[in-house]
Amino acid sequence: MIPLGGGARPKDSSLVQGWWCPVPPVWRVPRFDAGALTAQALAEVAAELVARPAQTDVVDVVVERFVVVANAVARDDVDGARSALAGLPAHSWTSGVAAAAWWAHEPASGTQDTRRRPAPVRGAGPLWEREAAVFARLGQVPCVLSQPTWVDLRIDPADLAGRLEAYACAGVAASSGDLALALTRLDTTYADDDVRRQLLCLGPVPVVGPAGRAEEVTAGPVVLQYLATPFHLGASHTPPAGRPEVCFVRGVLDAARQHVDGANPDDPRPSFAVVPWCEATLKVWAREHDAAQGVRLRQVARSAAPLPPGAATAMLTVQRAVHPTAAPDVARAITEAWCRGLLRPGVPDAAGLDGVRSGAVARVLRDLAAEGMLAVVWPVLDAMVAHAAATTPLPAGTVDVADTIAALLGEVVHAVATGLADPAVLDLPGTRALAARTGTSRAVSTARAVVAQLAASTGVPGKKP
């Protein structure tokens, strides 16, 4: 994989490098695979997580693999699991805190660290409650209910129903924290009549809360109730209190909505790991700039659907302000998002960029064009100058954007001439609007030169903006 920004740049703008590549089709999301369920595999995945930047609380496929493998190993070889987790630092990541507490025979709810916010089991968010619940009963249950079906962390309702059948056959209760996260991860579009019948016929699976306290519900009716009133961002969708399973689901929805909407004062960050099918969380994930930025973006790049405007814009421009530790993973995430068809032309929202005030965004976008992403970058650049053309005075950095358009014009003209690109990509309404402005600023002069070059190259007279 070529690091982003490493693409060759032509010394002469008239030389064509072939940067316009067909947009890849949207990928088919792979199923989650925990890999080998051995003590050695557990030690290796724990080491991978410990090596991450300090205080990386992102829950991604690697964390999910750690949780699933830890439970599987502890079921068959509890001593092997303890040996694999020996010396695990209690301040590394959320699951690491719970695992270190399990290894030390301490309750997960009492685990604290001076460099972290104390994380009580209740009220700390669905992810922590799941971790505490799983490690409080590590190896005592057949499987982890919140294990993803796909690498984007969604769960197929049929998989959850099958896991609950395993619980019923084993005669063990489900942990409320594990069940709650499994509910919010459900892709309810897969909930057909067969799944509902399976849940109706399910044997009783009691639900226990923190410290093993029995809840007043069983798992089957809870899942059925959730499928009837699944998570939505609007508070009006919260079911009214009533039967015990309705009350349980209402608590799950309230906790998830608080975590996703950013209403939790202790942890205001929306979490894609809680509702992985909800695109509203993607933009915020992409805009966070910290040491965990790269890990976070790589999970965003596992989305099932193309990135929505805010997330796509953030993904394309994130390298203008990247944390040094996260830089390699950030570059890899952008490449993965492109190769998986998650970055689509015309989707990024350039109007939301403040980057027109500097040349940073223009430089980043040119680097991405050199890596073959010109089809996505090109309309963003024109939209940026369209925004600038409607502003008085011209924002700082407009000249850098205009220069980038001029430098890439030959690539786009060649792509149109060879049938790779639609001729409409040369309409450039933003560039023409900038060229139509009065004055002789360099940005305006560059835009006029682009319009003139278009007329000379294509024989099409300049269109009015």
Order of alpha helices (4+ residues) and beta strands (2+ residues): alpha-alpha-alpha-alpha-alpha-alpha-beta-alpha-alpha-beta-beta-alpha-alpha-alpha-alpha-alpha-alpha-alpha-alpha-alpha-alpha-alpha
